[in-house]
Structure formats: structure tokens, C-alpha cells
Amino acid sequence: MLRSRVMGLLLTLTLPLVAASEDPWPDPGPPSSRDLFPLNLVPLTYRPVGAETVGQGQWRFAFQMTRSNTFEFSDLIKDRLRRDTSGRFSVDQPGAETFAASLPNEPLIYFFDAEIQRTELSFRYGLTPDTDVALTLGWQSLDGGFMDGLIEGVHRLGFEQAGREAIVRDQLTAAIIQKGQVVYFSQTAVRLHPVDPVLAVIHRFHEGPTLTVSFLGALQVPATRFAGQFRSDWDASAGLTFQWRPIGQQAVNGGAAYLRRGLKGGDGLNPFLIKDQIAGHLGWEWRGWSRVRPFLVLLYHDALTSQGPGATLDKPSVIHDLGMHVRLGSRTVMTFSYINNITNNENTADMGLALRLAVRP
């Protein structure tokens, strides 16, 4: 009798979440996945964007928080990483300068140990039935964070990451070495630093029963400076985005774009050798339930810089975004994301969590 009552209660609680719904969804589009690797914090970075337009005179507002842990460094540092007598090594600037002096010919060596939180406000408005304009504003913070212990525990399950357990936990360090010189070193937390606004246009040029295809263009306005000296270079991108709705309660989202990226500041034009990129995404979403839509998105970037194998920044990367959209009401959707790298983890952030609230009229 008790078992029957428990099963009945569970069914009562879960059926509203998974049952088919006749009410239209306030579609938030694909998750706005982002790789928060430190070299991606200033220039324009590819983000998945929905191909469906919001409708003439209609709008969609989104608030997103992404927090990501990064512990990545060049192979040359990995090869020489040492421990002190306590088993944990604390990085400092004199040690970085000594290390830099031993490698006078390397064009770029980096060490990043930080947690980064980026908060964004996005607004999308339908100018015509087929054309939307969008604006994204935001700010970001960098500190030592709190996720190092959790990630070390995960890595002990069989995904070892060289050096993590040799460095003091929850420490913020960003160091960049070029030609034997430390050109940037910081262990100072950054709080709520504004980021450059991004303007975008989405134009739908094909709408069929199962396929929607749109043009996507974006422009990042260099309105801010990171660390008082680095800024983007009027970065821009152009590409295509699509949504395919095959038979059944599912959707496939995808897209690709060319990004013109640059960086100004420091000792001259384009410090850190940032290069243009080709990037894209491919994602799957299940739409058969009333209040929950699980998804998986793969995000591809080609090389971050033109640097050679000493820093592993000249290789492409793939990250995944695994999560779900949860409908909170007739106009509101909350999105939960777990973001992690799949290939070449030396040039991407390690693990990230994102929370996004999207509202439509």
C-alpha cells in the first residue's frame, strides 16, 4: 500500500514535467555557450545564436551568468613544474621571471590559474518578420574561486590533469611570457569589470516546414580596456545559423562563422598573437516534454593564436554544453548548463556552469 502511494506521488510530480504540451514554448534558442579561457576574455568569441526570429515588434530579454574554472599552462611549464616541501607550489612573480629568463626564444608561454565569472544582459528585437537586431552588455570578474578541490576530485576518477595537485588551491595567477620577458603578471582579483558591447543582426532568408536558415552578423565595440591596457580591435563576425526540425519531438541547431579578431595594447599591435578564427556549433534538443527540454551542444574553435607547439594555442578545440531548458511560465525559461572541454584542454577553460533566464512577451 505504501509503495503504491509513493509511486502515485512520484507520477503526480513528474508527469507535468514530461507530458506533451499544447501550449507554445517561449523558445529561448540554443544555450549561449562560451569558452572563458583567459585569451578569449577581450576579443570577440563565437556564441550559438538561434536561427528563429522573434517576430516583428516582438522582443526577448536574457540574463546569463557563467562561471568557469581555468588551470592551464604551456607544455614547457608542465615539463618543469616543481613542488615545495609541502607538496603545493605557490606561483610568484620572481619565480616567473626566473623561468622566463631560461627561455629567451619562445614567442609565447602562459600560465592561467583562475575562476572567471561573466554576467551578460542580452536584448533581441524583431525589426521585421525576418530580421532581428540584438545587443549584449555585460561585466566579468576574476578571482581564485572555490572549484579547485571539486575539480581535483573529479580528475581522480580517471581524468588526470598534470600539475593541478602541485599548485596551491584557489589562487589567482595570470602570467604571459614572451621572448624571455614576463609581459603580464597579475594575482589581483578583478571585480565587475565592464566588457565590450556586442551588436548583432539576424536575418532569416529561408523558412520551411522543417528547416530555418539565417544570416548572422556581429560587431564588438571596443569601449573598455582590460587590465587598463588591452582592448579589442572592432572585432566582427559573419556566418550562418540554422535549425532543423526532423520527424519527432526534437530539434537540431547549428551554425558557423568567420571571426575577424584582434587585440591592441601592451607593447604594440596584437599582443599575445591573437588571430582570426573559424568557429561553429552543432546541438541537439529534445522537445517531447511539457516543461523540460534537455540539450547537448558541441562548440568548435580553430586555433586561438599563430603560436607554435610550445604553448599548444595553435590547435583547434571542442567544448560541450550539456543541460536543460526549464519552462517557468508562459513567457519565461530558465536554462542550466554544464560546460567542459573535450579536446586540447590546454587552450580552453576546464569546467564551467551557466544559468540563463530568458523572457519573451
PyMOL commands that set and color helices and strands:
alter all, ss='L'
color gray80, all
select helices_A, chain A and resi 2-18+38-40+75-80+93-101+148-155+164-166+271-273+345-347
alter helices_A, ss='H'
color red, helices_A
select strands_A, chain A and resi 59-73+109-126+131-143+173-178+181-186+190-194+198-207+211-220+236-244+250-260+264-265+268-269+277-286+292-301+317-327+332-343+351-359
alter strands_A, ss='S'
color yellow, strands_A
deselect
rebuild
show_as cartoon
